Structures are given as C-alpha cells and as structure tokens.
Amino acid sequence: MREFAARWGGVALVAIGVVSIVWLAATGRMTLYVHPAHVPFAVVMAVLGGVLVAVACATDERRGRGAAAREPGSGRRAASSLAAVGVLAVGMLVLPPAALSPALAADRVTDVAPALLAGDPADAVGADSSEFTVRDWASVVASGADPGALAPPEALIGFAMPSDELGEDGFVLTRFAITHCAIDAQPVGVEVSLSGWRSRLAEGEWVSVAGVFGARAEPGRAPVIEATSVEPIPAPEDPYVR
C-alpha cells in the first residue's frame, strides 16, 4: 500500500480533478463554480492535464518500481498522499455540488462596482425590462437613472438580506454576480420596502418580488421597490447573475 500511494498518489489526485471537472461540465453544474464562458477552457485544460500526466507516467523510466517506497520519509509522504486523495475524493466526488450560500453575502459588501455594471445603464431606458435581473436593476439605480421610466419589476428573483437603511421596514433583494468564478462573486442588490419583513421571511430566503420603484423621502437617496407581492420560492437552478 505504501508503494502504491507513493507511486500513484499524485496521479490519483489529478485523475479525480479531471473526472470531477468533466462530470460537472457534462451535468451543467460547472456553472456553480465558474462563469459559463469559461467552462470549455476549464474542460480542455483538465483533459490536457490528464493526458500529460498519463504520458509522463507511461514514459517514466528513471525510477524502478518500489524505489519511491524505499526512500527516507516515503512512509509519511505515502500517508499524506492517501489523506489528500481521500479528502479530494469526498469533496469532489461524494459531496453534491453547491452554490454559494446566501450567508456569505453578509461577509461581502453588497454594492455595484463599475466592473459589475450590467452594460450601460443609459441603454436600459426605453428597453424591455421584463427580463431584467437584480444586477440590471442595481445598475440602473446606482447610475442615478430613473427606474420609474421602465416597466416595473413583476417577478424579480433574489434572496432577502437585511438593509442597514431600512431596518425592519425592508430588505435588500440580493444575488451573487460572477465575473470569472465563484471566488470573485460579489453580492449586488436593490432595496425592497416591506414593513415587518422579518415576520414573513427568513434571512437568506429566496423570494420573487413584484412592485414599483418609489422615491425616498430623503433627497439624494436611491429609490426602493415598493413591494406589491413578495412570494417565497425555491432556490433557482442557476443562482447567479452574469
């Protein structure tokens, strides 16, 4: 076993990674971790890496069978290799793929940085807003454009997070926006006015919101959605906005 682990532990790690990436891409779950545009690249590089490792193993004649197991410290390396293989196998092959938890939004700033803007907000005025996501509406609001010039949102989907400004009178309808992969995911959102929302919704619960944008009483404050309907829904199959 020690000889096997010392000789093939690294190969097993690569094989698990390749199989996991190809399987996630084939089942459409790779987009839980990377932007859809980068899935083909990830698959190609994974397969290429697997081929190179296979070629290296087939042509490695510099060390005889069992030499790695006879080197000093090979027992510790074999144990570490087995542990790494076990952890990676459980994490990538046993545990089901999962999206980022809404709880992470509390640890990241809910904002609309310039890199996250969904195109030019000025182009949105007069456009069909029926397909707008939270990111699109957040972009319009952050730009200072008048969201009232657009058709009101009828089924805007996101998860409910507390709003420092609205307190018990509203929440932030939030989605994670991904630029490249889940590591750079940034929560973006729009505020929804709904008195006593905590008695109806749990923090992080997915909802579909309908309403109209209304101006704040305080000058210079961003408009909020005055909700006419807030319905809890299951988490969408694709929880991110691009």
Salt bridges, closest charged atoms under 4 A:
GLU3 OE2 - ARG65 NE 3.62
ASP60 OD1 - ARG62 NE 3.75
GLU71 OE2 - ARG63 NH2 2.65
GLU71 OE1 - ARG77 NH2 3.06
GLU165 OE1 - ARG216 NH1 3.12
GLU165 OE1 - ARG221 NH2 2.90
GLU168 OE2 - ARG198 NE 3.36
GLU191 OE1 - ARG216 NH2 2.02
GLU203 OE1 - ARG198 NH1 3.79
ASP238 OD1 - ARG242 NH2 2.86
